[in-house]
Amino acid sequence: MAELLFSRGRLKIIMALLEHGELNITELARLSGLNHITTDKHVRALEELGLVNERRLGRIRLVKLNSSRPEIKLLEELVKKWPSPEAHEG
């Protein structure tokens, strides 16, 4: 889990996937604010950790969270319970 928490880029990718579900790599890069090469590097690292799964549809690479992993289940629960920033505006 330390590999995840010490990388801002990996956290951005995880948060984008938590919010949007399965994404193609280009959309994931856009939503996480990272360039394509950096996104690819982080996705590969997350895949090696077993936290994401990737599948291909022709040339399209789709990435999604591995919800069977306890780390991902924990993050999903945390995000559900964490108040959104909009709740504090007003």
DSSP file (Angstrom, degrees, kcal/mol; ACC not computed):
  #  RESIDUE AA STRUCTURE BP1 BP2  ACC     N-H-->O    O-->H-N    N-H-->O    O-->H-N    TCO  KAPPA ALPHA  PHI   PSI    X-CA   Y-CA   Z-CA
    1    1 A M    >>        0   0    0      0, 0.0     4,-2.2     0, 0.0     3,-0.7   0.000 360.0 360.0 360.0 -28.2    0.0    0.0    0.0
    2    2 A A  H 3>  +     0   0    0      1,-0.3     4,-2.1     2,-0.2     5,-0.1   0.874 360.0  60.0 -60.1 -36.8    3.0    2.3    0.6
    3    3 A E  H 34 S+     0   0    0      1,-0.2    -1,-0.3     2,-0.2     7,-0.2   0.839 109.8  43.9 -60.0 -31.7    3.7    2.3   -3.1
    4    4 A L  H X4 S+     0   0    0     -3,-0.7     3,-1.2     1,-0.1     7,-0.3   0.924 113.6  47.5 -76.8 -47.3    0.3    3.7   -3.7
    5    5 A L  H 3< S+     0   0    0     -4,-2.2    -2,-0.2     1,-0.3    -3,-0.2   0.741 107.4  55.7 -72.2 -23.6    0.3    6.3   -1.0
    6    6 A F  T 3< S+     0   0    0     -4,-2.1     2,-0.6    -5,-0.2    -1,-0.3   0.441  96.3  74.6 -89.4   1.6    3.7    7.8   -1.8
    7    7 A S    <>  -     0   0    0     -3,-1.2     4,-2.1     1,-0.2     5,-0.2  -0.933  57.1-168.1-119.7 111.7    2.8    8.5   -5.4
    8    8 A R  H  > S+     0   0    0     -2,-0.6     4,-2.2     1,-0.2    -1,-0.2   0.881  91.7  54.6 -61.7 -38.4    0.6   11.5   -6.1
    9    9 A G  H  > S+     0   0    0      2,-0.2     4,-2.0     1,-0.2    -1,-0.2   0.913 107.9  47.8 -62.9 -43.8    0.2   10.3   -9.7
   10   10 A R  H  > S+     0   0    0      1,-0.2     4,-2.7     2,-0.2    -1,-0.2   0.888 110.8  52.0 -66.0 -37.9   -1.0    6.8   -8.7
   11   11 A L  H  X S+     0   0    0     -4,-2.1     4,-2.8    -7,-0.3    -1,-0.2   0.908 108.0  51.8 -63.4 -40.6   -3.4    8.4   -6.2
   12   12 A K  H  X S+     0   0    0     -4,-2.2     4,-2.3     2,-0.2    -2,-0.2   0.903 111.2  47.8 -61.4 -41.0   -4.8   10.6   -9.0
   13   13 A I  H  X S+     0   0    0     -4,-2.0     4,-2.4     2,-0.2    -2,-0.2   0.938 112.3  48.2 -65.7 -46.9   -5.3    7.6  -11.2
   14   14 A I  H  X S+     0   0    0     -4,-2.7     4,-2.6     1,-0.2    -2,-0.2   0.922 112.2  49.7 -59.1 -44.9   -7.0    5.6   -8.4
   15   15 A M  H  X S+     0   0    0     -4,-2.8     4,-2.2     2,-0.2    -1,-0.2   0.901 110.1  50.3 -63.8 -40.8   -9.3    8.5   -7.6
   16   16 A A  H  X S+     0   0    0     -4,-2.3     4,-2.6     1,-0.2     5,-0.3   0.910 113.0  46.5 -62.6 -41.5  -10.3    9.0  -11.3
   17   17 A L  H  X S+     0   0    0     -4,-2.4     4,-2.1     2,-0.2    -2,-0.2   0.870 110.6  52.5 -69.7 -36.1  -11.1    5.3  -11.5
   18   18 A L  H  < S+     0   0    0     -4,-2.6    -2,-0.2    -5,-0.2    -1,-0.2   0.903 117.0  39.6 -62.4 -40.5  -13.1    5.4   -8.3
   19   19 A E  H  < S+     0   0    0     -4,-2.2    -2,-0.2    -5,-0.2    -1,-0.2   0.863 130.9  23.3 -78.3 -37.1  -15.1    8.3   -9.6
   20   20 A H  H  < S-     0   0    0     -4,-2.6    -3,-0.2     1,-0.3     2,-0.2   0.539  90.5-142.8-112.8  -8.9  -15.6    7.2  -13.2
   21   21 A G     <  +     0   0    0     -4,-2.1    -1,-0.3    -5,-0.3     2,-0.1  -0.525  67.2  12.8  79.4-149.8  -15.2    3.4  -13.3
   22   22 A E  S    S+     0   0    0     -2,-0.2     2,-0.3    42,-0.1    42,-0.2  -0.404  75.0 177.6 -66.8 133.2  -13.5    1.8  -16.3
   23   23 A L  E     -A   63   0A   0     40,-2.4    40,-3.3    -2,-0.1     2,-0.2  -0.963  31.8-113.1-135.7 150.6  -11.6    4.3  -18.5
   24   24 A N  E  >  -A   62   0A   0     -2,-0.3     4,-2.6    38,-0.2    38,-0.2  -0.504  40.6-107.9 -77.1 160.2   -9.5    4.1  -21.6
   25   25 A I  H  > S+     0   0    0     36,-1.8     4,-2.1     1,-0.2     5,-0.1   0.821 117.2  52.4 -62.4 -34.2   -5.9    5.2  -21.0
   26   26 A T  H  > S+     0   0    0      2,-0.2     4,-2.1    35,-0.2    -1,-0.2   0.928 112.4  44.3 -68.5 -44.9   -6.3    8.5  -22.8
   27   27 A E  H  > S+     0   0    0      2,-0.2     4,-2.8     1,-0.2     5,-0.2   0.881 111.5  54.5 -66.2 -37.9   -9.3    9.5  -20.8
   28   28 A L  H  X S+     0   0    0     -4,-2.6     4,-2.0     2,-0.2     6,-0.2   0.906 108.1  49.3 -62.0 -42.0   -7.6    8.4  -17.6
   29   29 A A  H  X>S+     0   0    0     -4,-2.1     5,-1.7    -5,-0.2     4,-0.9   0.926 112.6  47.9 -62.0 -45.0   -4.6   10.6  -18.4
   30   30 A R  H ><5S+     0   0    0     -4,-2.1     3,-0.6     1,-0.2    -2,-0.2   0.938 113.9  45.5 -62.6 -48.2   -6.9   13.6  -19.1
   31   31 A L  H 3<5S+     0   0    0     -4,-2.8    -1,-0.2     1,-0.2    -2,-0.2   0.812 115.0  47.1 -68.3 -30.3   -8.9   13.1  -15.9
   32   32 A S  H 3<5S-     0   0    0     -4,-2.0    -1,-0.2    -5,-0.2    -2,-0.2   0.578 107.8-124.1 -88.1  -8.7   -5.9   12.6  -13.7
   33   33 A G  T <<5 +     0   0    0     -4,-0.9     2,-0.3    -3,-0.6    -3,-0.2   0.736  69.8 123.8  74.8  22.1   -4.0   15.6  -15.2
   34   34 A L      < -     0   0    0     -5,-1.7    -1,-0.3    -6,-0.2    -2,-0.1  -0.780  65.3-106.7-112.1 157.0   -1.0   13.5  -16.2
   35   35 A N     >  -     0   0    0     -2,-0.3     4,-2.6    -3,-0.1     5,-0.2  -0.360  37.3-104.6 -77.1 167.9    0.6   13.0  -19.5
   36   36 A H  H  > S+     0   0    0      1,-0.2     4,-2.6     2,-0.2     5,-0.2   0.882 118.1  50.1 -62.5 -42.4    0.1    9.8  -21.4
   37   37 A I  H  > S+     0   0    0      2,-0.2     4,-2.2     1,-0.2    -1,-0.2   0.919 113.2  45.8 -64.8 -44.3    3.6    8.4  -20.7
   38   38 A T  H  > S+     0   0    0      2,-0.2     4,-2.5     1,-0.2     5,-0.2   0.913 113.0  50.6 -65.3 -42.4    3.3    9.1  -17.0
   39   39 A T  H  X S+     0   0    0     -4,-2.6     4,-2.8     1,-0.2     5,-0.2   0.932 110.2  50.1 -60.0 -46.1   -0.2    7.6  -16.8
   40   40 A D  H  X S+     0   0    0     -4,-2.6     4,-2.3     1,-0.2    -1,-0.2   0.912 110.1  50.5 -58.9 -44.1    1.0    4.5  -18.6
   41   41 A K  H  X S+     0   0    0     -4,-2.2     4,-1.9     1,-0.2    -1,-0.2   0.921 113.6  44.7 -61.2 -45.3    4.0    4.1  -16.2
   42   42 A H  H  X S+     0   0    0     -4,-2.5     4,-2.7     2,-0.2     5,-0.2   0.889 111.0  53.2 -68.7 -38.9    1.7    4.4  -13.2
   43   43 A V  H  X S+     0   0    0     -4,-2.8     4,-2.4     1,-0.2    -1,-0.2   0.916 109.0  50.0 -62.1 -42.1   -1.0    2.1  -14.6
   44   44 A R  H  X S+     0   0    0     -4,-2.3     4,-2.3    -5,-0.2    -1,-0.2   0.912 111.6  48.1 -63.0 -41.7    1.7   -0.6  -15.2
   45   45 A A  H  X S+     0   0    0     -4,-1.9     4,-1.6     2,-0.2    -2,-0.2   0.917 112.6  48.4 -64.3 -42.8    3.0   -0.2  -11.6
   46   46 A L  H  <>S+     0   0    0     -4,-2.7     5,-2.5     1,-0.2     6,-0.8   0.856 110.5  52.1 -65.3 -35.0   -0.6   -0.4  -10.3
   47   47 A E  H ><5S+     0   0    0     -4,-2.4     3,-1.2    -5,-0.2    -1,-0.2   0.905 106.8  52.4 -67.6 -41.1   -1.2   -3.5  -12.4
   48   48 A E  H 3<5S+     0   0    0     -4,-2.3    -2,-0.2     1,-0.3    -1,-0.2   0.843 108.5  51.6 -62.2 -33.0    2.0   -5.1  -11.0
   49   49 A L  T 3<5S-     0   0    0     -4,-1.6    -1,-0.3    -5,-0.1    -2,-0.2   0.554 116.0-119.6 -78.7  -7.8    0.6   -4.4   -7.5
   50   50 A G  T < 5S+     0   0    0     -3,-1.2    -3,-0.2    -4,-0.3    19,-0.1   0.642  82.0 117.8  80.2  15.1   -2.7   -6.1   -8.5
   51   51 A L  S   <S+     0   0    0     -5,-2.5    15,-2.7    -6,-0.2     2,-0.3   0.706  73.0  32.0 -90.5 -21.1   -4.7   -2.9   -7.9
   52   52 A V  E     -B   65   0A   0     -6,-0.8     2,-0.4    13,-0.3    13,-0.2  -0.940  66.1-147.2-132.0 157.5   -5.9   -2.4  -11.5
   53   53 A N  E     -B   64   0A   0     11,-3.0    11,-2.4    -2,-0.3     2,-0.4  -0.948  12.1-158.0-119.7 144.3   -6.8   -4.6  -14.4
   54   54 A E  E     +B   63   0A   0     -2,-0.4     2,-0.3     9,-0.2     9,-0.2  -0.962  11.3 177.4-122.5 140.5   -6.3   -3.7  -18.0
   55   55 A R  E     -B   62   0A   0      7,-2.5     7,-3.3    -2,-0.4     2,-0.4  -0.963  19.2-133.4-136.7 158.1   -8.0   -5.1  -21.0
   56   56 A R  E     -B   61   0A   0     -2,-0.3     2,-0.5     5,-0.2     5,-0.2  -0.901  14.1-171.9-116.7 140.0   -7.8   -4.3  -24.7
   57   57 A L  E >  S-B   60   0A   0      3,-2.7     3,-2.0    -2,-0.4     2,-0.5  -0.861  76.1 -60.8-121.8  92.2  -10.4   -3.8  -27.3
   58   58 A G  T 3  S-     0   0    0     -2,-0.5     0, 0.0     1,-0.3     0, 0.0  -0.573 121.5 -15.3  65.3-120.6   -8.3   -3.6  -30.5
   59   59 A R  T 3  S+     0   0    0     -2,-0.5     2,-0.4    -3,-0.1    -1,-0.3   0.523 116.6 101.7 -90.4  -6.6   -6.0   -0.6  -29.9
   60   60 A I  E <   - B   0  57A   0     -3,-2.0    -3,-2.7   -36,-0.1     2,-0.6  -0.670  59.6-154.4 -84.8 127.7   -8.1    0.7  -27.0
   61   61 A R  E     - B   0  56A   0     -2,-0.4   -36,-1.8    -5,-0.2     2,-0.4  -0.906   9.2-163.9-102.4 120.6   -6.7    0.0  -23.5
   62   62 A L  E     -AB  24  55A   0     -7,-3.3    -7,-2.5    -2,-0.6     2,-0.4  -0.891   2.9-165.6-107.5 134.3   -9.3    0.0  -20.8
   63   63 A V  E     +AB  23  54A   0    -40,-3.3   -40,-2.4    -2,-0.4     2,-0.3  -0.951  12.3 166.7-120.9 136.0   -8.3    0.2  -17.1
   64   64 A K  E     - B   0  53A   0    -11,-2.4   -11,-3.0    -2,-0.4     2,-0.1  -0.973  39.2 -94.1-143.0 159.8  -10.4   -0.5  -14.1
   65   65 A L  E     - B   0  52A   0     -2,-0.3     2,-1.3   -13,-0.2   -13,-0.3  -0.408  32.2-122.6 -70.3 146.9   -9.9   -1.1  -10.4
   66   66 A N    >   -     0   0    0    -15,-2.7     3,-2.1     1,-0.2     6,-0.3  -0.744  29.9-173.4 -89.3  88.8   -9.5   -4.6   -9.1
   67   67 A S  T 3  S+     0   0    0     -2,-1.3    -1,-0.2     1,-0.3     6,-0.1   0.567  74.2  71.3 -66.7  -8.4  -12.4   -4.5   -6.7
   68   68 A S  T 3  S+     0   0    0      4,-0.1    -1,-0.3    -3,-0.1   -17,-0.1   0.653  78.5  94.5 -81.1 -12.8  -11.5   -7.9   -5.3
   69   69 A R  S <> S-     0   0    0     -3,-2.1     4,-2.2     1,-0.1     3,-0.4  -0.614  76.9-136.3 -79.7 135.8   -8.4   -6.4   -3.6
   70   70 A P  H  > S+     0   0    0      0, 0.0     4,-2.4     0, 0.0     5,-0.2   0.826 103.6  58.4 -60.9 -31.9   -8.9   -5.4    0.1
   71   71 A E  H  > S+     0   0    0      2,-0.2     4,-2.1     1,-0.2     5,-0.1   0.906 108.3  45.0 -63.9 -40.6   -7.0   -2.1   -0.6
   72   72 A I  H  > S+     0   0    0     -3,-0.4     4,-2.8    -6,-0.3    -1,-0.2   0.902 111.4  52.5 -71.0 -41.1   -9.4   -1.1   -3.3
   73   73 A K  H  X S+     0   0    0     -4,-2.2     4,-2.2     1,-0.2    -2,-0.2   0.911 110.4  49.5 -59.2 -41.8  -12.4   -2.1   -1.1
   74   74 A L  H  X S+     0   0    0     -4,-2.4     4,-2.4     2,-0.2    -2,-0.2   0.922 111.7  47.3 -63.3 -45.1  -11.0    0.1    1.7
   75   75 A L  H  X S+     0   0    0     -4,-2.1     4,-2.6     2,-0.2    -2,-0.2   0.890 110.1  53.5 -64.4 -39.1  -10.5    3.0   -0.6
   76   76 A E  H  X S+     0   0    0     -4,-2.8     4,-2.0     1,-0.2    -1,-0.2   0.920 111.4  45.7 -60.8 -43.8  -14.0    2.6   -2.1
   77   77 A E  H  X S+     0   0    0     -4,-2.2     4,-1.9     2,-0.2    -2,-0.2   0.900 111.9  51.7 -66.1 -40.9  -15.5    2.7    1.4
   78   78 A L  H  X S+     0   0    0     -4,-2.4     4,-1.8     1,-0.2    -2,-0.2   0.923 110.3  47.9 -61.9 -45.3  -13.4    5.7    2.4
   79   79 A V  H  < S+     0   0    0     -4,-2.6    -1,-0.2     1,-0.2    -2,-0.2   0.881 109.9  53.3 -64.9 -38.4  -14.5    7.7   -0.7
   80   80 A K  H  < S+     0   0    0     -4,-2.0    -1,-0.2     1,-0.2    -2,-0.2   0.884 116.4  38.3 -62.4 -38.3  -18.2    6.8    0.0
   81   81 A K  H  < S+     0   0    0     -4,-1.9    -2,-0.2    -5,-0.1    -1,-0.2   0.678  93.9  97.9 -89.3 -18.6  -18.0    8.1    3.5
   82   82 A W  S  < S-     0   0    0     -4,-1.8     2,-0.1    -5,-0.2    -4,-0.0  -0.544  81.2-116.8 -73.6 129.1  -15.7   11.1    2.9
   83   83 A P        -     0   0    0      0, 0.0    -1,-0.1     0, 0.0    -2,-0.1  -0.416  29.9-117.6 -66.6 139.8  -17.7   14.3    2.5
   84   84 A S    >   -     0   0    0      1,-0.1     3,-1.2    -2,-0.1     4,-0.5  -0.407  19.6-116.5 -74.1 154.4  -17.4   15.9   -0.9
   85   85 A P  G >  S+     0   0    0      0, 0.0     3,-1.1     0, 0.0     4,-0.5   0.816 114.9  63.2 -60.2 -29.8  -15.8   19.4   -1.1
   86   86 A E  G >  S+     0   0    0      1,-0.2     3,-0.8     2,-0.2    -2,-0.0   0.800  91.6  64.8 -65.2 -27.4  -19.2   20.7   -2.4
   87   87 A A  G <  S+     0   0    0     -3,-1.2    -1,-0.2     1,-0.2    -3,-0.0   0.737 103.0  48.4 -67.0 -21.8  -20.8   19.8    1.0
   88   88 A H  G <  S+     0   0    0     -3,-1.1    -1,-0.2    -4,-0.5    -2,-0.2   0.522  92.9  93.8 -96.9  -7.5  -18.6   22.4    2.7
   89   89 A E    <         0   0    0     -3,-0.8    -3,-0.0    -4,-0.5     0, 0.0  -0.507 360.0 360.0 -81.3 152.1  -19.3   25.3    0.3
   90   90 A G              0   0    0     -2,-0.2    -1,-0.2     0, 0.0    -4,-0.0   0.451 360.0 360.0 152.4 360.0  -22.0   27.7    1.0
